[in-house]
Amino acid sequence: MIQHEVALDRFNTFGLPAIAESYLPLTHVDQLRAPVFKTAPDLVLGGGSNLLLLDRVPGLTVHVLLGSILQADGKGKFRVGAGVDWNQFVRHTLEAGFGGLENLVLIPGTVGAAPVQNIGAYGAEVAEFITAVHVYEYGHGPRQLSPEDCAFGYRDSRFKREEGRFLITAVDFDLSASRPLKLDYGAIRQELERLQISSPGPGDVALAVTNIRRRKLPDWFFLGNSGSFFKNPVVPRAVHENLLREYPDLPAYPIDEANVKLPAGWLIDHAGLRGHREGAVGTYSGQALVMVNHGGANGAQVLAFTEKVQSIIQEKYGVQLEREVRLVGQSQKRG
């Protein structure tokens, strides 16, 4: 049943005030047969972890709550409902004895949002493990898309480029292949040494990543945030080499022969913005890449603060930061 004038404050991890003009919880795929799904809703909401909501969301908001985890063959193949909490699913796979997703533990959001953003952390991306994405194509019906169909890229996918065409209902994963552990990104090895683990397994890596993330990232339940707010910028190697002359400790991660990825958090931190606060909005003291709502902020205030951060980084380094979060809604005039 469609509801009207529904508050979305508790449905976004930033904790920003917003009102959905119309709101429909999607709890079963049979609901997709309704005439309202002949065209795309104005907002498809999952865990609300990758959103910057302005005051009012016009039109229809569909909240995807499709939740089930099915293990297809007992050998590491899973079909997971789009509304399942991502971290819950990762923990489930590890408890079942299947590695692969351990570097992606503790990422907020839902399984259905994972392929849209092609979520990644500590050297791993979710696209490595996806075998199919089940979707409803508005005006047509259900479809199954292969990884090639999804056109995954760095924090990108077909679902972002063709917004308004598909609603993701479930995702298939294959964790059956034995993959080497990814230990060389971030502080994983150092954390394993601290834990005195010399021969780690997937569960140990998940523990290390969990510890690192909890030290660096605030719990959105207590301090509103959307995780990493900006993408790590990809620049030509020549740009990095020029920056190294002035910033010799600037790290970079090779993408290909021509391009490298720079850590956005490093750029913001070394611009003196880590822990910087203006009113109710700021950067997190433990990780400059995270924008936080200290309490009482609205979307327009977060947007203005982050645009200022982008301007400072552009002026200091000549590098343009791109938002990783999605901007949704309209600002209302405030007195």
C-alpha positions as a LaTeX table, in Angstrom:
\begin{tabular}{lrrr}
\hline
Residue & $x$ (\AA) & $y$ (\AA) & $z$ (\AA) \\
\hline
Met1 & 0.00 & 0.00 & 0.00 \\
Ile2 & 1.31 & 3.42 & $-0.95$ \\
Gln3 & 1.71 & 5.81 & 1.98 \\
His4 & 2.00 & 9.58 & 1.77 \\
Glu5 & 4.20 & 12.22 & 3.44 \\
Val6 & 6.52 & 9.67 & 5.04 \\
Ala7 & 9.60 & 10.77 & 6.99 \\
Leu8 & 12.83 & 9.22 & 5.70 \\
Asp9 & 15.07 & 10.29 & 8.60 \\
Arg10 & 15.49 & 6.74 & 9.92 \\
Phe11 & 15.93 & 5.29 & 6.43 \\
Asn12 & 19.18 & 7.10 & 5.62 \\
Thr13 & 22.46 & 6.62 & 7.45 \\
Phe14 & 23.26 & 10.34 & 7.37 \\
Gly15 & 20.19 & 10.85 & 9.56 \\
Leu16 & 19.06 & 13.77 & 7.39 \\
Pro17 & 15.49 & 15.05 & 7.56 \\
Ala18 & 13.53 & 14.36 & 4.40 \\
Ile19 & 9.93 & 13.67 & 3.44 \\
Ala20 & 8.83 & 11.26 & 0.72 \\
Glu21 & 5.77 & 12.52 & $-1.09$ \\
Ser22 & 4.70 & 8.87 & $-1.62$ \\
Tyr23 & 6.27 & 5.73 & $-0.15$ \\
Leu24 & 5.85 & 2.03 & $-0.98$ \\
Pro25 & 7.60 & $-0.80$ & 0.93 \\
Leu26 & 8.47 & $-3.59$ & $-1.55$ \\
Thr27 & 8.37 & $-6.88$ & 0.35 \\
His28 & 7.50 & $-9.37$ & $-2.42$ \\
Val29 & 8.34 & $-9.51$ & $-6.13$ \\
Asp30 & 4.65 & $-10.03$ & $-6.97$ \\
Gln31 & 4.11 & $-6.36$ & $-6.13$ \\
Leu32 & 6.09 & $-5.51$ & $-9.26$ \\
Arg33 & 3.09 & $-6.58$ & $-11.35$ \\
Ala34 & 1.22 & $-3.49$ & $-10.17$ \\
Pro35 & 0.60 & $-0.77$ & $-12.78$ \\
Val36 & 2.72 & 1.67 & $-10.80$ \\
Phe37 & 5.83 & $-0.25$ & $-11.93$ \\
Lys38 & 5.24 & 0.34 & $-15.62$ \\
Thr39 & 7.56 & 3.28 & $-15.12$ \\
Ala40 & 10.42 & 3.83 & $-12.70$ \\
Pro41 & 9.74 & 5.28 & $-9.25$ \\
Asp42 & 11.43 & 8.53 & $-8.42$ \\
Leu43 & 13.64 & 6.89 & $-5.78$ \\
Val44 & 14.55 & 3.27 & $-5.09$ \\
Leu45 & 15.69 & 3.06 & $-1.48$ \\
Gly46 & 17.78 & 0.27 & 0.02 \\
Gly47 & 19.76 & 0.77 & 3.21 \\
Gly48 & 20.03 & 4.51 & 2.62 \\
Ser49 & 23.81 & 4.36 & 3.04 \\
Asn50 & 24.85 & 5.99 & $-0.20$ \\
Leu51 & 22.41 & 8.90 & $-0.26$ \\
Leu52 & 22.53 & 12.59 & 0.41 \\
Leu53 & 18.86 & 13.46 & 0.86 \\
Leu54 & 17.61 & 16.99 & 0.51 \\
Asp55 & 14.46 & 18.11 & 2.31 \\
Arg56 & 11.77 & 16.63 & 0.08 \\
Val57 & 11.69 & 13.65 & $-2.27$ \\
Pro58 & 8.93 & 14.24 & $-4.82$ \\
Gly59 & 6.98 & 11.44 & $-6.48$ \\
Leu60 & 7.19 & 7.80 & $-5.42$ \\
Thr61 & 9.88 & 6.27 & $-3.19$ \\
Val62 & 10.04 & 2.46 & $-3.31$ \\
His63 & 11.81 & 0.92 & $-0.31$ \\
Val64 & 13.26 & $-2.48$ & $-1.32$ \\
Leu65 & 12.81 & $-4.93$ & 1.58 \\
Leu66 & 13.18 & $-8.22$ & $-0.34$ \\
Gly67 & 15.03 & $-10.42$ & 2.12 \\
Ser68 & 16.25 & $-13.99$ & 1.71 \\
Ile69 & 19.58 & $-15.81$ & 1.46 \\
Leu70 & 19.47 & $-19.06$ & $-0.53$ \\
Gln71 & 22.50 & $-21.31$ & $-0.87$ \\
Ala72 & 21.97 & $-22.94$ & $-4.24$ \\
Asp73 & 24.33 & $-25.91$ & $-4.15$ \\
Gly74 & 26.12 & $-26.10$ & $-0.82$ \\
Lys75 & 29.35 & $-25.24$ & $-2.65$ \\
Gly76 & 29.45 & $-21.50$ & $-2.39$ \\
Lys77 & 26.72 & $-20.35$ & $-4.76$ \\
Phe78 & 24.20 & $-17.98$ & $-3.23$ \\
Arg79 & 21.09 & $-16.12$ & $-4.37$ \\
Val80 & 20.39 & $-13.18$ & $-2.11$ \\
Gly81 & 17.39 & $-10.86$ & $-1.94$ \\
Ala82 & 18.09 & $-7.23$ & $-2.69$ \\
Gly83 & 16.86 & $-6.07$ & 0.71 \\
Val84 & 19.28 & $-8.22$ & 2.74 \\
Asp85 & 21.77 & $-6.27$ & 4.82 \\
Trp86 & 25.16 & $-6.51$ & 3.10 \\
Asn87 & 27.20 & $-7.10$ & 6.25 \\
Gln88 & 24.73 & $-9.77$ & 7.40 \\
Phe89 & 25.26 & $-11.61$ & 4.12 \\
Val90 & 29.08 & $-11.38$ & 4.33 \\
Arg91 & 29.01 & $-12.75$ & 7.88 \\
His92 & 26.68 & $-15.54$ & 6.73 \\
Thr93 & 29.09 & $-16.65$ & 3.98 \\
Leu94 & 32.06 & $-16.66$ & 6.35 \\
Glu95 & 30.16 & $-18.67$ & 8.96 \\
Ala96 & 29.23 & $-21.14$ & 6.21 \\
Gly97 & 32.93 & $-21.56$ & 5.44 \\
Phe98 & 33.18 & $-19.61$ & 2.18 \\
Gly99 & 35.81 & $-16.93$ & 1.75 \\
Gly100 & 35.98 & $-14.16$ & $-0.82$ \\
Leu101 & 33.95 & $-11.32$ & 0.65 \\
Glu102 & 36.05 & $-10.86$ & 3.80 \\
Asn103 & 37.63 & $-7.59$ & 2.58 \\
Leu104 & 34.12 & $-6.19$ & 2.05 \\
Val105 & 32.90 & $-6.79$ & 5.59 \\
Leu106 & 31.14 & $-4.00$ & 7.52 \\
Ile107 & 30.20 & $-1.97$ & 4.44 \\
Pro108 & 26.81 & $-0.40$ & 5.15 \\
Gly109 & 23.87 & $-0.89$ & 2.82 \\
Thr110 & 21.97 & $-3.72$ & 1.18 \\
Val111 & 22.85 & $-6.49$ & $-1.26$ \\
Gly112 & 20.77 & $-4.83$ & $-3.99$ \\
Ala113 & 22.84 & $-1.66$ & $-3.77$ \\
Ala114 & 26.16 & $-3.53$ & $-4.00$ \\
Pro115 & 26.22 & $-4.05$ & $-7.80$ \\
Val116 & 24.90 & $-0.56$ & $-8.51$ \\
Gln117 & 27.94 & 1.02 & $-6.88$ \\
Asn118 & 30.20 & $-1.98$ & $-7.50$ \\
Ile119 & 31.20 & $-1.60$ & $-3.88$ \\
Gly120 & 34.82 & $-2.16$ & $-3.03$ \\
Ala121 & 37.28 & $-1.98$ & $-0.16$ \\
Tyr122 & 40.80 & $-3.10$ & 0.69 \\
Gly123 & 41.61 & $-4.27$ & $-2.83$ \\
Ala124 & 38.39 & $-6.18$ & $-3.54$ \\
Glu125 & 35.28 & $-5.36$ & $-5.57$ \\
Val126 & 31.92 & $-7.09$ & $-5.41$ \\
Ala127 & 31.87 & $-7.57$ & $-9.21$ \\
Glu128 & 34.54 & $-10.27$ & $-8.80$ \\
Phe129 & 31.98 & $-12.55$ & $-7.15$ \\
Ile130 & 28.72 & $-11.77$ & $-8.97$ \\
Thr131 & 27.45 & $-14.30$ & $-11.51$ \\
Ala132 & 24.05 & $-12.74$ & $-12.21$ \\
Val133 & 21.85 & $-9.83$ & $-11.20$ \\
His134 & 18.08 & $-10.37$ & $-11.20$ \\
Val135 & 16.16 & $-7.26$ & $-12.15$ \\
Tyr136 & 12.73 & $-5.98$ & $-13.03$ \\
Glu137 & 12.87 & $-3.83$ & $-16.16$ \\
Tyr138 & 10.20 & $-1.18$ & $-15.87$ \\
Gly139 & 7.46 & $-1.64$ & $-18.43$ \\
His140 & 8.81 & $-5.04$ & $-19.53$ \\
Gly141 & 9.22 & $-7.52$ & $-16.70$ \\
Pro142 & 11.85 & $-9.64$ & $-14.96$ \\
Arg143 & 15.28 & $-10.23$ & $-16.49$ \\
Gln144 & 18.56 & $-11.86$ & $-15.52$ \\
Leu145 & 21.73 & $-9.94$ & $-16.35$ \\
Ser146 & 25.20 & $-11.45$ & $-16.64$ \\
Pro147 & 28.26 & $-9.66$ & $-15.22$ \\
Glu148 & 29.06 & $-8.56$ & $-18.78$ \\
Asp149 & 25.56 & $-7.13$ & $-19.10$ \\
Cys150 & 26.15 & $-5.13$ & $-15.92$ \\
Ala151 & 29.24 & $-3.37$ & $-17.38$ \\
Phe152 & 30.97 & $-3.01$ & $-14.04$ \\
Gly153 & 33.64 & $-0.34$ & $-13.57$ \\
Tyr154 & 35.35 & 1.37 & $-10.67$ \\
Arg155 & 32.46 & 2.29 & $-8.32$ \\
Asp156 & 30.30 & 2.12 & $-11.41$ \\
Ser157 & 27.90 & $-0.10$ & $-13.33$ \\
Arg158 & 25.24 & $-0.09$ & $-15.99$ \\
Phe159 & 22.70 & 0.49 & $-13.23$ \\
Lys160 & 24.18 & 3.91 & $-12.53$ \\
Arg161 & 24.50 & 4.85 & $-16.19$ \\
Glu162 & 20.97 & 3.66 & $-17.03$ \\
Glu163 & 19.26 & 4.92 & $-13.91$ \\
Gly164 & 15.51 & 4.43 & $-14.04$ \\
Arg165 & 15.59 & 1.31 & $-16.22$ \\
Phe166 & 16.00 & $-1.55$ & $-13.71$ \\
Leu167 & 15.04 & $-2.43$ & $-10.16$ \\
Ile168 & 17.36 & $-5.07$ & $-8.67$ \\
Thr169 & 15.47 & $-7.88$ & $-6.92$ \\
Ala170 & 18.25 & $-10.40$ & $-6.16$ \\
Val171 & 21.95 & $-11.07$ & $-6.79$ \\
Asp172 & 23.75 & $-14.37$ & $-7.46$ \\
Phe173 & 27.23 & $-14.93$ & $-6.03$ \\
Asp174 & 29.81 & $-17.65$ & $-6.56$ \\
Leu175 & 32.25 & $-18.05$ & $-3.68$ \\
Ser176 & 33.23 & $-21.61$ & $-4.53$ \\
Ala177 & 36.59 & $-20.85$ & $-6.20$ \\
Ser178 & 39.66 & $-20.79$ & $-4.00$ \\
Arg179 & 41.07 & $-17.27$ & $-4.17$ \\
Pro180 & 44.27 & $-15.96$ & $-2.58$ \\
Leu181 & 43.71 & $-13.62$ & 0.33 \\
Lys182 & 44.12 & $-9.93$ & $-0.39$ \\
Leu183 & 46.37 & $-8.58$ & 2.34 \\
Asp184 & 48.34 & $-5.78$ & 0.71 \\
Tyr185 & 45.82 & $-2.94$ & 0.69 \\
Gly186 & 45.61 & $-0.59$ & 3.64 \\
Ala187 & 46.72 & $-1.80$ & 7.05 \\
Ile188 & 45.54 & $-5.42$ & 6.87 \\
Arg189 & 48.97 & $-7.01$ & 7.33 \\
Gln190 & 49.80 & $-4.67$ & 10.21 \\
Glu191 & 46.52 & $-5.48$ & 11.92 \\
Leu192 & 47.09 & $-9.21$ & 11.51 \\
Glu193 & 50.54 & $-8.78$ & 13.07 \\
Arg194 & 48.96 & $-6.86$ & 15.94 \\
Leu195 & 46.54 & $-9.76$ & 16.42 \\
Gln196 & 49.51 & $-12.17$ & 16.28 \\
Ile197 & 47.99 & $-14.08$ & 13.37 \\
Ser198 & 50.74 & $-15.43$ & 11.12 \\
Ser199 & 48.70 & $-17.78$ & 8.92 \\
Pro200 & 45.39 & $-15.98$ & 8.35 \\
Gly201 & 42.23 & $-17.38$ & 6.87 \\
Pro202 & 39.22 & $-15.45$ & 5.51 \\
Gly203 & 37.73 & $-15.04$ & 8.98 \\
Asp204 & 40.98 & $-13.54$ & 10.25 \\
Val205 & 41.06 & $-11.06$ & 7.38 \\
Ala206 & 37.43 & $-10.14$ & 8.13 \\
Leu207 & 38.38 & $-9.54$ & 11.77 \\
Ala208 & 41.33 & $-7.36$ & 10.73 \\
Val209 & 39.20 & $-5.33$ & 8.32 \\
Thr210 & 36.46 & $-4.98$ & 10.94 \\
Asn211 & 38.96 & $-3.65$ & 13.48 \\
Ile212 & 40.44 & $-1.20$ & 10.98 \\
Arg213 & 37.05 & 0.06 & 9.83 \\
Arg214 & 35.78 & 0.50 & 13.37 \\
Arg215 & 38.84 & 2.57 & 14.27 \\
Lys216 & 38.60 & 4.69 & 11.13 \\
Leu217 & 34.88 & 4.96 & 10.47 \\
Pro218 & 32.09 & 6.17 & 12.76 \\
Asp219 & 29.03 & 4.05 & 13.47 \\
Trp220 & 26.24 & 5.80 & 11.59 \\
Phe221 & 23.81 & 4.87 & 14.38 \\
Phe222 & 25.64 & 7.27 & 16.68 \\
Leu223 & 27.15 & 9.74 & 14.19 \\
Gly224 & 25.33 & 10.17 & 10.89 \\
Asn225 & 27.43 & 9.50 & 7.79 \\
Ser226 & 27.40 & 7.72 & 4.45 \\
Gly227 & 30.83 & 6.12 & 4.66 \\
Ser228 & 33.29 & 7.28 & 2.01 \\
Phe229 & 31.75 & 10.41 & 0.56 \\
Phe230 & 34.06 & 10.85 & $-2.45$ \\
Lys231 & 35.53 & 8.43 & $-4.96$ \\
Asn232 & 39.28 & 7.96 & $-5.02$ \\
Pro233 & 40.23 & 10.02 & $-8.10$ \\
Val234 & 41.89 & 8.32 & $-11.05$ \\
Val235 & 44.52 & 10.53 & $-12.68$ \\
Pro236 & 47.20 & 10.13 & $-15.38$ \\
Arg237 & 50.57 & 8.97 & $-14.08$ \\
Ala238 & 52.07 & 12.28 & $-15.21$ \\
Val239 & 49.74 & 14.15 & $-12.85$ \\
His240 & 50.84 & 11.96 & $-9.94$ \\
Glu241 & 54.51 & 12.43 & $-10.85$ \\
Asn242 & 54.05 & 16.20 & $-10.87$ \\
Leu243 & 52.32 & 16.10 & $-7.49$ \\
Leu244 & 55.14 & 13.96 & $-6.06$ \\
Arg245 & 57.56 & 16.85 & $-6.53$ \\
Glu246 & 55.64 & 18.82 & $-3.94$ \\
Tyr247 & 54.14 & 15.94 & $-1.96$ \\
Pro248 & 56.74 & 13.12 & $-2.04$ \\
Asp249 & 54.73 & 10.88 & 0.31 \\
Leu250 & 51.54 & 10.99 & $-1.80$ \\
Pro251 & 50.57 & 7.33 & $-2.34$ \\
Ala252 & 49.08 & 5.96 & $-5.53$ \\
Tyr253 & 47.63 & 2.66 & $-6.69$ \\
Pro254 & 48.21 & 1.62 & $-10.34$ \\
Ile255 & 45.11 & 1.20 & $-12.49$ \\
Asp256 & 46.84 & 0.53 & $-15.81$ \\
Glu257 & 49.93 & 1.70 & $-17.68$ \\
Ala258 & 48.57 & 5.22 & $-18.04$ \\
Asn259 & 46.58 & 5.90 & $-14.86$ \\
Val260 & 46.82 & 5.66 & $-11.09$ \\
Lys261 & 44.28 & 6.00 & $-8.29$ \\
Leu262 & 44.94 & 8.58 & $-5.57$ \\
Pro263 & 43.49 & 8.19 & $-2.05$ \\
Ala264 & 40.92 & 10.94 & $-1.62$ \\
Gly265 & 41.21 & 10.66 & 2.15 \\
Trp266 & 44.93 & 11.49 & 1.97 \\
Leu267 & 44.27 & 14.54 & $-0.18$ \\
Ile268 & 41.62 & 15.86 & 2.21 \\
Asp269 & 43.70 & 15.06 & 5.29 \\
His270 & 46.84 & 16.77 & 3.97 \\
Ala271 & 44.79 & 19.79 & 3.01 \\
Gly272 & 44.22 & 20.24 & 6.74 \\
Leu273 & 40.56 & 19.26 & 6.62 \\
Arg274 & 40.48 & 16.10 & 8.74 \\
Gly275 & 38.23 & 16.80 & 11.71 \\
His276 & 37.25 & 20.18 & 10.28 \\
Arg277 & 33.73 & 21.23 & 11.24 \\
Glu278 & 31.37 & 23.98 & 10.17 \\
Gly279 & 28.21 & 24.00 & 12.23 \\
Ala280 & 26.62 & 20.56 & 12.32 \\
Val281 & 28.65 & 19.19 & 9.39 \\
Gly282 & 32.29 & 18.14 & 9.25 \\
Thr283 & 34.87 & 15.60 & 8.25 \\
Tyr284 & 35.42 & 12.71 & 10.62 \\
Ser285 & 38.45 & 13.03 & 12.89 \\
Gly286 & 39.43 & 9.41 & 12.24 \\
Gln287 & 39.07 & 9.46 & 8.44 \\
Ala288 & 38.93 & 12.61 & 6.34 \\
Leu289 & 37.03 & 10.88 & 3.54 \\
Val290 & 33.95 & 10.54 & 5.74 \\
Met291 & 31.55 & 13.47 & 6.06 \\
Val292 & 29.52 & 13.44 & 9.28 \\
Asn293 & 26.33 & 14.91 & 10.64 \\
His294 & 27.12 & 15.97 & 14.21 \\
Gly295 & 23.38 & 16.39 & 14.80 \\
Gly296 & 20.72 & 18.60 & 13.32 \\
Ala297 & 22.22 & 19.02 & 9.84 \\
Asn298 & 20.09 & 19.06 & 6.72 \\
Gly299 & 21.01 & 17.94 & 3.23 \\
Ala300 & 21.66 & 21.42 & 1.89 \\
Gln301 & 24.20 & 22.06 & 4.65 \\
Val302 & 26.02 & 18.80 & 3.93 \\
Leu303 & 26.05 & 19.60 & 0.22 \\
Ala304 & 27.46 & 23.09 & 0.77 \\
Phe305 & 30.19 & 21.78 & 3.07 \\
Thr306 & 31.24 & 19.02 & 0.67 \\
Glu307 & 31.32 & 21.41 & $-2.29$ \\
Lys308 & 33.70 & 23.56 & $-0.26$ \\
Val309 & 35.92 & 20.52 & 0.31 \\
Gln310 & 35.92 & 19.82 & $-3.43$ \\
Ser311 & 36.89 & 23.42 & $-4.16$ \\
Ile312 & 39.80 & 23.33 & $-1.71$ \\
Ile313 & 41.15 & 20.06 & $-3.14$ \\
Gln314 & 40.86 & 21.35 & $-6.69$ \\
Glu315 & 42.73 & 24.53 & $-5.80$ \\
Lys316 & 45.47 & 22.79 & $-3.79$ \\
Tyr317 & 46.18 & 19.73 & $-5.96$ \\
Gly318 & 44.45 & 20.38 & $-9.27$ \\
Val319 & 42.41 & 17.20 & $-8.69$ \\
Gln320 & 38.63 & 17.05 & $-8.96$ \\
Leu321 & 36.84 & 14.93 & $-6.36$ \\
Glu322 & 33.65 & 13.22 & $-7.46$ \\
Arg323 & 30.86 & 12.37 & $-5.03$ \\
Glu324 & 30.39 & 8.69 & $-4.38$ \\
Val325 & 27.01 & 9.30 & $-2.76$ \\
Arg326 & 23.88 & 10.06 & $-4.74$ \\
Leu327 & 22.18 & 13.43 & $-4.35$ \\
Val328 & 18.38 & 13.05 & $-4.13$ \\
Gly329 & 15.47 & 15.40 & $-3.50$ \\
Gln330 & 14.77 & 19.09 & $-3.39$ \\
Ser331 & 15.74 & 21.77 & $-0.88$ \\
Gln332 & 12.92 & 23.78 & 0.63 \\
Lys333 & 13.34 & 27.43 & 1.48 \\
Arg334 & 14.11 & 27.95 & 5.12 \\
Gly335 & 13.35 & 31.02 & 7.12 \\
\hline
\end{tabular}
